[in-house]
Amino acid sequence: MTRSTRDRWLGYAGRLLVALILLFVLLPTVVVVISSFSSTSVLFFPPKGWSLRWFERAVSYDDFRSGFYSGLIVTAWASTLAVVIGTTLAIVIHRYTFRFKAVLEGILLSPLFIPHFTIGLGLLMLVAQLNLGRGYALVIFCHVVLVLPFVLRSLYVSLQNLGQRVEMAAASLGASPLRVVWTITVPLMLPGLFGGWLFAAILSFNEFTASLFITTQRTQTLPVAMYNYVREFADPTLAALSVIYIVITATLLTLANRFLGLGRILNVDAPR
């Protein structure tokens, strides 16, 4: 077998392997999407009939609607606060050198490897010891902690791609460091800020593991409401709601990538 023939067959094998991996990853999603159109009252695959009634139930069920509104409140506050805090910390860590800088960065990125249920359980025990209520403030604080590493990642890349010549020119003309940040640095970081906010919002809205420990009936988010629902019912409503989730998330990411270029923001585009 010649080398060109061997390389060609290796290329075919590589494509086949990638296709099998994608099929393995996407297969559960395909099953859920098909099952969401089932006409039976029990989650069944393949469906014996077809119906859209479970989508109607998914958007009209009271607990889902209240969980959706609570999730919007938590997501809006958590993602916005994470961007504000993350921008300040990213600029400080990226531009300045100080003692315990590595320690601070490690603490901020620790939610990436600490299980979320550990953070949720720890906060639950803390508020119980301090006799604090489990209101929206606790849920928002928890979500800020969880999404902050992803915001920092987006902002680090923006700062690395940001040339400092304009900032140095503004400083040489007499602008104070704070004015340089607010009039030069932050406006140039807007794509990264929006990208970080978008990913924080998606992660916050879908957060379940930690939220399960710290939410109440009044503050439960949509994923927690979905968990409580599946403990009592076994119909395709959750499959229909999952399809709505997938469509909305995919649409938001596609639009953001189309108009902002999230690949460049997150430094995953291959250089050309």
Secondary structure as GFF3:
##gff-version 3
##sequence-region A 1 272
A	DSSP	alpha_helix	3	35	.	.	.	ID=ss1
A	DSSP	alpha_helix	53	60	.	.	.	ID=ss2
A	DSSP	alpha_helix	62	95	.	.	.	ID=ss3
A	DSSP	alpha_helix	101	109	.	.	.	ID=ss4
A	DSSP	three_ten_helix	110	112	.	.	.	ID=ss5
A	DSSP	alpha_helix	116	129	.	.	.	ID=ss6
A	DSSP	alpha_helix	136	160	.	.	.	ID=ss7
A	DSSP	alpha_helix	165	172	.	.	.	ID=ss8
A	DSSP	alpha_helix	177	180	.	.	.	ID=ss9
A	DSSP	pi_helix	181	185	.	.	.	ID=ss10
A	DSSP	alpha_helix	186	188	.	.	.	ID=ss11
A	DSSP	alpha_helix	190	206	.	.	.	ID=ss12
A	DSSP	alpha_helix	211	214	.	.	.	ID=ss13
A	DSSP	alpha_helix	222	230	.	.	.	ID=ss14
A	DSSP	alpha_helix	237	260	.	.	.	ID=ss15
A	DSSP	alpha_helix	262	265	.	.	.	ID=ss16
###
